[in-house]
């Protein structure tokens, strides 16, 4: 436990900042149907359901992993 307080605690805010920036970038890169009609709740035919493949699937999973790491880092900073 002393190792966590001496090594991880000083670096943890920087880890959280990097994870937050990666999470924001991952979410913004997933924007679909961002036309003006979609912004106000209008019907947008290009936003229909489709299966994620390739880079889109990687970005989706990457965002989930980064979000999980961000939550774990936040919990760790609270408990230390």
Biopython code that builds the backbone (N, CA, C, O; Angstrom):
import numpy as np
from Bio.PDB.StructureBuilder import StructureBuilder

atoms = [
    (1, "UNK", "N", (0.814, -1.189, 0.000)),
    (1, "UNK", "CA", (0.000, 0.000, 0.000)),
    (1, "UNK", "C", (0.865, 1.264, 0.000)),
    (1, "UNK", "O", (0.497, 2.285, -0.580)),
    (2, "UNK", "N", (1.997, 1.175, 0.649)),
    (2, "UNK", "CA", (2.907, 2.329, 0.669)),
    (2, "UNK", "C", (3.457, 2.616, -0.731)),
    (2, "UNK", "O", (3.684, 3.771, -1.089)),
    (3, "UNK", "N", (3.668, 1.565, -1.512)),
    (3, "UNK", "CA", (4.125, 1.726, -2.895)),
    (3, "UNK", "C", (3.120, 2.548, -3.697)),
    (3, "UNK", "O", (3.501, 3.436, -4.459)),
    (4, "UNK", "N", (1.830, 2.243, -3.519)),
    (4, "UNK", "CA", (0.803, 2.980, -4.252)),
    (4, "UNK", "C", (0.807, 4.455, -3.877)),
    (4, "UNK", "O", (0.655, 5.318, -4.742)),
    (5, "UNK", "N", (0.979, 4.744, -2.605)),
    (5, "UNK", "CA", (0.948, 6.143, -2.175)),
    (5, "UNK", "C", (2.172, 6.914, -2.627)),
    (5, "UNK", "O", (2.066, 8.099, -2.942)),
    (6, "UNK", "N", (3.325, 6.277, -2.667)),
    (6, "UNK", "CA", (4.543, 7.006, -3.018)),
    (6, "UNK", "C", (4.785, 7.093, -4.522)),
    (6, "UNK", "O", (5.360, 8.073, -4.996)),
    (7, "UNK", "N", (4.361, 6.095, -5.272)),
    (7, "UNK", "CA", (4.647, 6.065, -6.709)),
    (7, "UNK", "C", (3.431, 6.456, -7.548)),
    (7, "UNK", "O", (3.542, 7.285, -8.450)),
    (8, "UNK", "N", (2.288, 5.872, -7.261)),
    (8, "UNK", "CA", (1.115, 6.063, -8.107)),
    (8, "UNK", "C", (0.401, 7.383, -7.821)),
    (8, "UNK", "O", (-0.057, 8.045, -8.752)),
    (9, "UNK", "N", (0.301, 7.769, -6.577)),
    (9, "UNK", "CA", (-0.465, 8.958, -6.208)),
    (9, "UNK", "C", (0.043, 10.244, -6.865)),
    (9, "UNK", "O", (-0.782, 11.039, -7.314)),
    (10, "UNK", "N", (1.349, 10.491, -6.948)),
    (10, "UNK", "CA", (1.785, 11.715, -7.634)),
    (10, "UNK", "C", (1.544, 11.694, -9.150)),
    (10, "UNK", "O", (1.399, 12.751, -9.764)),
    (11, "UNK", "N", (1.501, 10.522, -9.746)),
    (11, "UNK", "CA", (1.342, 10.399, -11.198)),
    (11, "UNK", "C", (-0.128, 10.297, -11.595)),
    (11, "UNK", "O", (-0.466, 10.537, -12.755)),
    (12, "UNK", "N", (-0.992, 9.954, -10.676)),
    (12, "UNK", "CA", (-2.399, 9.682, -10.969)),
    (12, "UNK", "C", (-3.140, 10.847, -11.629)),
    (12, "UNK", "O", (-3.911, 10.603, -12.557)),
    (13, "UNK", "N", (-2.949, 12.103, -11.200)),
    (13, "UNK", "CA", (-3.655, 13.189, -11.909)),
    (13, "UNK", "C", (-3.275, 13.293, -13.386)),
    (13, "UNK", "O", (-4.122, 13.600, -14.225)),
    (14, "UNK", "N", (-2.018, 13.040, -13.703)),
    (14, "UNK", "CA", (-1.596, 13.089, -15.102)),
    (14, "UNK", "C", (-2.191, 11.935, -15.904)),
    (14, "UNK", "O", (-2.551, 12.098, -17.069)),
    (15, "UNK", "N", (-2.289, 10.786, -15.280)),
    (15, "UNK", "CA", (-2.925, 9.632, -15.926)),
    (15, "UNK", "C", (-4.389, 9.936, -16.203)),
    (15, "UNK", "O", (-4.902, 9.610, -17.273)),
    (16, "UNK", "N", (-5.060, 10.557, -15.248)),
    (16, "UNK", "CA", (-6.473, 10.891, -15.430)),
    (16, "UNK", "C", (-6.659, 11.924, -16.535)),
    (16, "UNK", "O", (-7.627, 11.843, -17.291)),
    (17, "UNK", "N", (-5.758, 12.889, -16.643)),
    (17, "UNK", "CA", (-5.869, 13.891, -17.705)),
    (17, "UNK", "C", (-5.703, 13.239, -19.068)),
    (17, "UNK", "O", (-6.463, 13.531, -19.992)),
    (18, "UNK", "N", (-4.721, 12.362, -19.202)),
    (18, "UNK", "CA", (-4.493, 11.676, -20.482)),
    (18, "UNK", "C", (-5.693, 10.792, -20.833)),
    (18, "UNK", "O", (-6.140, 10.776, -21.980)),
    (19, "UNK", "N", (-6.211, 10.058, -19.846)),
    (19, "UNK", "CA", (-7.376, 9.204, -20.102)),
    (19, "UNK", "C", (-8.604, 10.036, -20.466)),
    (19, "UNK", "O", (-9.385, 9.640, -21.331)),
    (20, "UNK", "N", (-8.778, 11.176, -19.817)),
    (20, "UNK", "CA", (-9.919, 12.039, -20.135)),
    (20, "UNK", "C", (-9.828, 12.565, -21.566)),
    (20, "UNK", "O", (-10.829, 12.596, -22.280)),
    (21, "UNK", "N", (-8.642, 12.975, -21.983)),
    (21, "UNK", "CA", (-8.472, 13.465, -23.351)),
    (21, "UNK", "C", (-8.695, 12.355, -24.378)),
    (21, "UNK", "O", (-9.310, 12.582, -25.420)),
    (22, "UNK", "N", (-8.191, 11.151, -24.079)),
    (22, "UNK", "CA", (-8.424, 10.021, -24.981)),
    (22, "UNK", "C", (-9.897, 9.659, -25.051)),
    (22, "UNK", "O", (-10.404, 9.307, -26.116)),
    (23, "UNK", "N", (-10.585, 9.744, -23.919)),
    (23, "UNK", "CA", (-12.021, 9.430, -23.891)),
    (23, "UNK", "C", (-12.810, 10.460, -24.691)),
    (23, "UNK", "O", (-13.712, 10.096, -25.446)),
    (24, "UNK", "N", (-12.486, 11.727, -24.535)),
    (24, "UNK", "CA", (-13.167, 12.771, -25.305)),
    (24, "UNK", "C", (-12.933, 12.568, -26.799)),
    (24, "UNK", "O", (-13.868, 12.655, -27.595)),
    (25, "UNK", "N", (-11.689, 12.299, -27.178)),
    (25, "UNK", "CA", (-11.377, 12.091, -28.594)),
    (25, "UNK", "C", (-12.098, 10.863, -29.136)),
    (25, "UNK", "O", (-12.623, 10.894, -30.249)),
    (26, "UNK", "N", (-12.126, 9.784, -28.361)),
    (26, "UNK", "CA", (-12.803, 8.571, -28.816)),
    (26, "UNK", "C", (-14.295, 8.770, -29.001)),
    (26, "UNK", "O", (-14.879, 8.252, -29.952)),
    (27, "UNK", "N", (-14.913, 9.515, -28.100)),
    (27, "UNK", "CA", (-16.346, 9.766, -28.214)),
    (27, "UNK", "C", (-16.647, 10.680, -29.392)),
    (27, "UNK", "O", (-17.584, 10.430, -30.151)),
    (28, "UNK", "N", (-15.862, 11.731, -29.547)),
    (28, "UNK", "CA", (-16.115, 12.665, -30.649)),
    (28, "UNK", "C", (-15.884, 12.030, -32.012)),
    (28, "UNK", "O", (-16.550, 12.394, -32.981)),
    (29, "UNK", "N", (-14.960, 11.095, -32.104)),
    (29, "UNK", "CA", (-14.705, 10.444, -33.388)),
    (29, "UNK", "C", (-15.798, 9.441, -33.755)),
    (29, "UNK", "O", (-15.848, 8.982, -34.896)),
    (30, "UNK", "N", (-16.671, 9.095, -32.813)),
    (30, "UNK", "CA", (-17.747, 8.149, -33.094)),
    (30, "UNK", "C", (-19.033, 8.839, -33.527)),
    (30, "UNK", "O", (-20.033, 8.159, -33.758)),
    (31, "UNK", "N", (-19.042, 10.123, -33.642)),
    (31, "UNK", "CA", (-20.256, 10.855, -33.991)),
    (31, "UNK", "C", (-20.826, 10.347, -35.313)),
    (31, "UNK", "O", (-20.138, 10.308, -36.333)),
    (32, "UNK", "N", (-22.090, 9.963, -35.269)),
    (32, "UNK", "CA", (-22.785, 9.534, -36.489)),
    (32, "UNK", "C", (-24.022, 10.394, -36.650)),
    (32, "UNK", "O", (-24.606, 10.825, -35.655)),
    (33, "UNK", "N", (-24.428, 10.648, -37.865)),
    (33, "UNK", "CA", (-25.644, 11.405, -38.102)),
    (33, "UNK", "C", (-25.560, 12.802, -37.512)),
    (33, "UNK", "O", (-26.505, 13.267, -36.875)),
    (34, "UNK", "N", (-24.450, 13.463, -37.716)),
    (34, "UNK", "CA", (-24.261, 14.758, -37.099)),
    (34, "UNK", "C", (-24.752, 15.896, -37.986)),
    (34, "UNK", "O", (-24.255, 17.019, -37.897)),
    (35, "UNK", "N", (-25.717, 15.605, -38.831)),
    (35, "UNK", "CA", (-26.276, 16.666, -39.649)),
    (35, "UNK", "C", (-27.184, 17.541, -38.785)),
    (35, "UNK", "O", (-27.464, 17.212, -37.632)),
    (36, "UNK", "N", (-27.630, 18.638, -39.345)),
    (36, "UNK", "CA", (-28.430, 19.589, -38.581)),
    (36, "UNK", "C", (-29.751, 18.972, -38.135)),
    (36, "UNK", "O", (-30.222, 19.252, -37.033)),
    (37, "UNK", "N", (-30.345, 18.147, -38.965)),
    (37, "UNK", "CA", (-31.595, 17.491, -38.580)),
    (37, "UNK", "C", (-31.404, 16.521, -37.436)),
    (37, "UNK", "O", (-32.276, 16.404, -36.575)),
    (38, "UNK", "N", (-30.273, 15.818, -37.408)),
    (38, "UNK", "CA", (-29.984, 14.902, -36.321)),
    (38, "UNK", "C", (-29.720, 15.625, -35.014)),
    (38, "UNK", "O", (-29.994, 15.090, -33.939)),
    (39, "UNK", "N", (-29.191, 16.838, -35.097)),
    (39, "UNK", "CA", (-28.900, 17.599, -33.885)),
    (39, "UNK", "C", (-30.178, 18.021, -33.176)),
    (39, "UNK", "O", (-30.191, 18.163, -31.953)),
    (40, "UNK", "N", (-31.247, 18.223, -33.928)),
    (40, "UNK", "CA", (-32.507, 18.659, -33.325)),
    (40, "UNK", "C", (-33.541, 17.542, -33.257)),
    (40, "UNK", "O", (-34.729, 17.813, -33.081)),
    (41, "UNK", "N", (-33.111, 16.304, -33.392)),
    (41, "UNK", "CA", (-34.014, 15.177, -33.248)),
    (41, "UNK", "C", (-34.774, 14.814, -34.497)),
    (41, "UNK", "O", (-35.715, 14.022, -34.435)),
    (42, "UNK", "N", (-34.400, 15.360, -35.612)),
    (42, "UNK", "CA", (-35.076, 15.048, -36.854)),
    (42, "UNK", "C", (-34.743, 13.654, -37.344)),
    (42, "UNK", "O", (-33.786, 13.032, -36.884)),
    (43, "UNK", "N", (-35.540, 13.171, -38.283)),
    (43, "UNK", "CA", (-35.285, 11.852, -38.839)),
    (43, "UNK", "C", (-34.119, 11.939, -39.807)),
    (43, "UNK", "O", (-34.098, 12.782, -40.705)),
    (44, "UNK", "N", (-33.164, 11.070, -39.613)),
    (44, "UNK", "CA", (-31.979, 11.058, -40.459)),
    (44, "UNK", "C", (-31.777, 9.636, -40.964)),
    (44, "UNK", "O", (-31.460, 8.738, -40.184)),
    (45, "UNK", "N", (-31.958, 9.430, -42.256)),
    (45, "UNK", "CA", (-31.888, 8.080, -42.800)),
    (45, "UNK", "C", (-30.473, 7.513, -42.782)),
    (45, "UNK", "O", (-30.307, 6.294, -42.802)),
    (46, "UNK", "N", (-29.451, 8.362, -42.744)),
    (46, "UNK", "CA", (-28.085, 7.856, -42.721)),
    (46, "UNK", "C", (-27.697, 7.339, -41.343)),
    (46, "UNK", "O", (-26.650, 6.706, -41.205)),
    (47, "UNK", "N", (-28.508, 7.590, -40.319)),
    (47, "UNK", "CA", (-28.190, 7.141, -38.963)),
    (47, "UNK", "C", (-28.834, 5.783, -38.659)),
    (47, "UNK", "O", (-28.962, 5.409, -37.493)),
    (48, "UNK", "N", (-29.230, 5.058, -39.677)),
    (48, "UNK", "CA", (-29.856, 3.749, -39.473)),
    (48, "UNK", "C", (-28.853, 2.773, -38.866)),
    (48, "UNK", "O", (-27.642, 2.972, -38.964)),
    (49, "UNK", "N", (-29.360, 1.736, -38.248)),
    (49, "UNK", "CA", (-28.505, 0.757, -37.596)),
    (49, "UNK", "C", (-27.643, 0.032, -38.615)),
    (49, "UNK", "O", (-28.115, -0.372, -39.678)),
    (50, "UNK", "N", (-26.391, -0.123, -38.278)),
    (50, "UNK", "CA", (-25.501, -0.959, -39.069)),
    (50, "UNK", "C", (-24.466, -1.575, -38.143)),
    (50, "UNK", "O", (-24.183, -1.048, -37.068)),
    (51, "UNK", "N", (-23.914, -2.680, -38.568)),
    (51, "UNK", "CA", (-22.943, -3.397, -37.749)),
    (51, "UNK", "C", (-21.578, -2.724, -37.848)),
    (51, "UNK", "O", (-21.125, -2.353, -38.931)),
    (52, "UNK", "N", (-20.934, -2.576, -36.689)),
    (52, "UNK", "CA", (-19.599, -1.970, -36.672)),
    (52, "UNK", "C", (-18.580, -2.957, -37.229)),
    (52, "UNK", "O", (-18.614, -4.148, -36.921)),
    (53, "UNK", "N", (-17.673, -2.437, -38.056)),
    (53, "UNK", "CA", (-16.624, -3.280, -38.631)),
    (53, "UNK", "C", (-15.338, -2.495, -38.703)),
    (53, "UNK", "O", (-15.355, -1.268, -38.800)),
    (54, "UNK", "N", (-14.234, -3.190, -38.655)),
    (54, "UNK", "CA", (-12.928, -2.596, -38.877)),
    (54, "UNK", "C", (-12.569, -1.530, -37.871)),
    (54, "UNK", "O", (-12.583, -1.755, -36.661)),
    (55, "UNK", "N", (-12.245, -0.353, -38.403)),
    (55, "UNK", "CA", (-11.804, 0.747, -37.574)),
    (55, "UNK", "C", (-12.873, 1.245, -36.616)),
    (55, "UNK", "O", (-12.571, 1.655, -35.495)),
    (56, "UNK", "N", (-14.113, 1.207, -37.058)),
    (56, "UNK", "CA", (-15.210, 1.653, -36.199)),
    (56, "UNK", "C", (-15.373, 0.729, -34.992)),
    (56, "UNK", "O", (-15.631, 1.202, -33.885)),
    (57, "UNK", "N", (-15.227, -0.561, -35.188)),
    (57, "UNK", "CA", (-15.302, -1.517, -34.082)),
    (57, "UNK", "C", (-14.130, -1.328, -33.125)),
    (57, "UNK", "O", (-14.302, -1.378, -31.907)),
    (58, "UNK", "N", (-12.933, -1.110, -33.681)),
    (58, "UNK", "CA", (-11.767, -0.861, -32.841)),
    (58, "UNK", "C", (-11.960, 0.399, -32.000)),
    (58, "UNK", "O", (-11.662, 0.400, -30.806)),
    (59, "UNK", "N", (-12.454, 1.468, -32.615)),
    (59, "UNK", "CA", (-12.676, 2.717, -31.898)),
    (59, "UNK", "C", (-13.728, 2.554, -30.809)),
    (59, "UNK", "O", (-13.590, 3.128, -29.729)),
    (60, "UNK", "N", (-14.768, 1.787, -31.074)),
    (60, "UNK", "CA", (-15.812, 1.519, -30.086)),
    (60, "UNK", "C", (-15.247, 0.774, -28.882)),
    (60, "UNK", "O", (-15.508, 1.147, -27.738)),
    (61, "UNK", "N", (-14.480, -0.270, -29.135)),
    (61, "UNK", "CA", (-13.890, -1.042, -28.037)),
    (61, "UNK", "C", (-12.824, -0.239, -27.296)),
    (61, "UNK", "O", (-12.719, -0.325, -26.073)),
    (62, "UNK", "N", (-12.039, 0.535, -28.026)),
    (62, "UNK", "CA", (-11.027, 1.392, -27.422)),
    (62, "UNK", "C", (-11.675, 2.387, -26.458)),
    (62, "UNK", "O", (-11.154, 2.623, -25.367)),
    (63, "UNK", "N", (-12.797, 2.966, -26.851)),
    (63, "UNK", "CA", (-13.503, 3.917, -26.003)),
    (63, "UNK", "C", (-14.019, 3.250, -24.737)),
    (63, "UNK", "O", (-13.968, 3.845, -23.660)),
    (64, "UNK", "N", (-14.510, 2.032, -24.851)),
    (64, "UNK", "CA", (-14.989, 1.305, -23.673)),
    (64, "UNK", "C", (-13.831, 1.026, -22.719)),
    (64, "UNK", "O", (-13.975, 1.194, -21.509)),
    (65, "UNK", "N", (-12.696, 0.607, -23.247)),
    (65, "UNK", "CA", (-11.531, 0.316, -22.404)),
    (65, "UNK", "C", (-11.028, 1.587, -21.715)),
    (65, "UNK", "O", (-10.720, 1.564, -20.523)),
    (66, "UNK", "N", (-10.944, 2.688, -22.456)),
    (66, "UNK", "CA", (-10.475, 3.941, -21.871)),
    (66, "UNK", "C", (-11.450, 4.439, -20.804)),
    (66, "UNK", "O", (-11.021, 4.942, -19.766)),
    (67, "UNK", "N", (-12.742, 4.306, -21.044)),
    (67, "UNK", "CA", (-13.730, 4.722, -20.047)),
    (67, "UNK", "C", (-13.609, 3.889, -18.777)),
    (67, "UNK", "O", (-13.712, 4.421, -17.672)),
    (68, "UNK", "N", (-13.394, 2.598, -18.928)),
    (68, "UNK", "CA", (-13.222, 1.725, -17.764)),
    (68, "UNK", "C", (-11.964, 2.092, -16.988)),
    (68, "UNK", "O", (-11.985, 2.148, -15.758)),
    (69, "UNK", "N", (-10.872, 2.341, -17.699)),
    (69, "UNK", "CA", (-9.627, 2.749, -17.035)),
    (69, "UNK", "C", (-9.786, 4.089, -16.333)),
    (69, "UNK", "O", (-9.228, 4.292, -15.254)),
    (70, "UNK", "N", (-10.541, 5.004, -16.932)),
    (70, "UNK", "CA", (-10.777, 6.305, -16.314)),
    (70, "UNK", "C", (-11.566, 6.160, -15.017)),
    (70, "UNK", "O", (-11.244, 6.805, -14.019)),
    (71, "UNK", "N", (-12.588, 5.323, -15.026)),
    (71, "UNK", "CA", (-13.378, 5.103, -13.812)),
    (71, "UNK", "C", (-12.528, 4.435, -12.732)),
    (71, "UNK", "O", (-12.617, 4.803, -11.561)),
    (72, "UNK", "N", (-11.715, 3.468, -13.110)),
    (72, "UNK", "CA", (-10.839, 2.816, -12.136)),
    (72, "UNK", "C", (-9.817, 3.794, -11.547)),
    (72, "UNK", "O", (-9.521, 3.743, -10.353)),
    (73, "UNK", "N", (-9.283, 4.679, -12.383)),
    (73, "UNK", "CA", (-8.341, 5.686, -11.899)),
    (73, "UNK", "C", (-9.022, 6.658, -10.958)),
    (73, "UNK", "O", (-8.419, 7.089, -9.975)),
    (74, "UNK", "N", (-10.269, 7.013, -11.240)),
    (74, "UNK", "CA", (-11.009, 7.906, -10.346)),
    (74, "UNK", "C", (-11.281, 7.227, -9.001)),
    (74, "UNK", "O", (-11.143, 7.855, -7.952)),
    (75, "UNK", "N", (-11.663, 5.959, -9.029)),
    (75, "UNK", "CA", (-11.905, 5.233, -7.784)),
    (75, "UNK", "C", (-10.618, 5.094, -6.993)),
    (75, "UNK", "O", (-10.612, 5.228, -5.770)),
    (76, "UNK", "N", (-9.521, 4.824, -7.703)),
    (76, "UNK", "CA", (-8.222, 4.696, -7.033)),
    (76, "UNK", "C", (-7.801, 6.008, -6.376)),
    (76, "UNK", "O", (-7.245, 6.004, -5.277)),
    (77, "UNK", "N", (-8.064, 7.125, -7.041)),
    (77, "UNK", "CA", (-7.687, 8.411, -6.453)),
    (77, "UNK", "C", (-8.538, 8.750, -5.241)),
    (77, "UNK", "O", (-8.069, 9.448, -4.342)),
    (78, "UNK", "N", (-9.765, 8.278, -5.192)),
    (78, "UNK", "CA", (-10.625, 8.498, -4.032)),
    (78, "UNK", "C", (-10.181, 7.649, -2.849)),
    (78, "UNK", "O", (-10.183, 8.114, -1.709)),
    (79, "UNK", "N", (-9.804, 6.413, -3.119)),
    (79, "UNK", "CA", (-9.461, 5.503, -2.035)),
    (79, "UNK", "C", (-8.079, 5.775, -1.452)),
    (79, "UNK", "O", (-7.816, 5.432, -0.299)),
    (80, "UNK", "N", (-7.193, 6.388, -2.238)),
    (80, "UNK", "CA", (-5.854, 6.685, -1.705)),
    (80, "UNK", "C", (-5.951, 7.996, -1.025)),
    (80, "UNK", "O", (-4.959, 8.486, -0.485)),
]
sb = StructureBuilder()
sb.init_structure("model")
sb.init_model(0)
sb.init_chain("A")
sb.init_seg("    ")
for serial, (resi, resn, name, xyz) in enumerate(atoms, 1):
    if name == "N":
        sb.init_residue(resn, " ", resi, " ")
    sb.init_atom(name, np.array(xyz, "f"), 0.0, 1.0, " ", f" {name:<3s}", serial, name[0])
structure = sb.get_structure()
